[in-house]
Amino acid sequence: MLYLIGLGISDEKGITLKGVEVAKTCDCFIETYTSKWSGDLRNLERMVGKEIKQLRRSDLEDNQKQFLEKCKKNHVALFVLGDPLAATTHADLVLEARSQGIRVEIIHNTSIFSAIGETGLQLYKMGRTATIPYSGKLESVKDAIEGNKKLGLHTLLLLDLDAEMNIYMPVKNALKLLLDNKLVTRSTKMIAGKIGDDIFYKTVSELIEKDIETPSILILPGKLHFKEKEFLEIL
């Protein structure tokens, strides 16, 4: 059996009690290539009383067959940053496991898609999400922003990363790409920051001058409800 256990968006203390209980009965693995984790692996091992083997992207993609063979023979727990299926990264693993008759259980946790409620924006007004890539090709970003704008929806922009190489796009780089592609102006007000840490609601010009910790997100607000405006003004 395969358990996908979400770790949330903070450190090892973000794991749920159910996640701890289940992990104690499993062979344990963790992947941290999808984002930056601020937790301590040794502390997590002490919490579950098990050795936790760290996996690289190739272990779950190129060598997926070998990983799933383990799941056929034993209970296997895979710790995943955030909420396991909030993004599509692990959907293929779940599909392949179930196609081979392997039972899969998802133990959910916080994801960036729910945690952005901390900004005061109403989650049901979030539109299509896009990622600002290092390539600088922003066609999908432009489509998301323009489509959401027509509907008065907010646009969540994720910033490109390569966690295995410890590379995370800074906010100022992402903003310069948006400016270069004329998707915002220097006077456009946006939300930027690391959820669970400092969050700012300022103009693009002001945000570019700030040293904001990575990994961060950007949000381009759509039509704001008066309660959303009140919340943003006190960030």
Buried (B, 14 or more C-beta within 10 A) or exposed (E): BBBBBBBBBBBBEBBBEBBBEBBEBBBBBBBBBBBBBEBEBEEBBEBBEBEBEEBEBEBBEEEBEEBBEBBEEEBBBBBBBBBBBBBEBBEEBBEBBEEEEBEBEBBBBBBBBBBBEBBBBBEEBBBBBBBBBBEEEBEEBBEBBEBBBEEEBBBBBBBBBEBEEEEBBBBBBBBBBBBEBEBBEEEBBBBBBBBBEEBBBBBBEBBBEEEBEBBBBBBBBBEBEEEBEEBBEEB
